[in-house]
């Protein structure tokens, strides 16, 4: 029996797939490379925080600069994940 999934816009072929709905979600995350985008974002964020630490030590910047950069990176993380889900990057383009 086939069940239509409006979330993913495709048909699920087996009833067993609906017994474990999180498997469908994690499979879709993997297919859309959301894991890779999240890992890349964490690595680049860490590098930016290291650079901010170095530059704030000798530039006359306020003490709260590093905290602001961290806050902006934390706020940007879910936004980047939503864009990674919505826009699938393939060799043919977006």
C-alpha positions in Angstrom: 0.0 0.0 0.0 1.2 3.5 -0.8 1.0 6.5 1.5 1.5 10.1 0.3 3.8 12.3 2.3 3.0 15.9 1.8 6.1 16.8 3.9 8.5 15.3 1.4 6.4 15.4 -1.7 6.8 11.8 -2.7 5.3 8.4 -2.0 6.4 6.0 0.7 6.3 2.5 -0.6 6.2 0.5 2.6 4.0 0.7 5.7 7.0 -0.2 7.8 8.5 3.2 6.9 5.7 4.9 8.6 6.3 2.9 11.7 9.6 4.7 12.1 8.9 8.3 10.9 12.3 9.6 12.2 14.1 7.2 9.8 12.4 9.1 6.9 13.4 12.5 8.3 17.1 11.4 8.8 17.2 9.8 5.4 15.9 13.0 3.8 18.5 15.1 5.8 21.2 12.9 4.5 20.0 13.0 1.0 19.9 16.8 1.0 23.4 17.0 2.6 22.2 18.9 5.6 24.7 17.0 7.8 27.6 18.2 5.6 26.4 21.8 5.7 26.0 21.6 9.5 29.5 20.2 9.9 31.0 22.8 7.6 29.2 25.6 9.4 30.5 24.4 12.8 34.1 24.3 11.4 33.9 27.7 9.8 32.3 29.2 13.0 35.1 27.8 15.1 37.7 29.3 12.7 35.9 32.7 12.9 35.8 32.6 16.7 39.5 31.8 16.7 40.2 34.7 14.4 38.1 37.0 16.5 40.0 36.0 19.6 43.3 36.8 18.0 42.1 40.1 16.5 40.4 41.4 19.6 43.5 40.8 21.7 45.5 43.5 19.8 42.8 45.7 18.2 41.0 48.3 20.3 37.7 46.5 20.1 35.2 46.3 23.0 35.2 43.2 25.2 31.7 42.2 24.1 32.8 41.7 20.4 33.6 38.0 20.8 30.2 37.4 22.5 28.4 39.2 19.7 30.2 37.2 17.1 29.3 34.0 18.9 25.7 35.0 19.3 25.4 35.8 15.6 26.9 32.5 14.7 24.5 30.6 17.0 21.5 32.5 15.5 22.7 31.8 12.0 23.0 28.1 12.5 19.3 27.2 12.2 18.9 29.6 9.3 21.7 27.9 7.4 20.2 24.5 8.1 16.8 25.7 6.8 18.4 27.0 3.6 20.3 23.7 3.3 17.1 21.8 3.5 15.2 24.1 1.2 17.8 24.5 -1.5 19.4 21.3 -2.6 22.8 21.8 -4.1 23.5 19.4 -7.0 26.1 19.3 -9.8 23.4 20.7 -12.0 22.9 23.7 -9.7 20.3 24.6 -7.1 
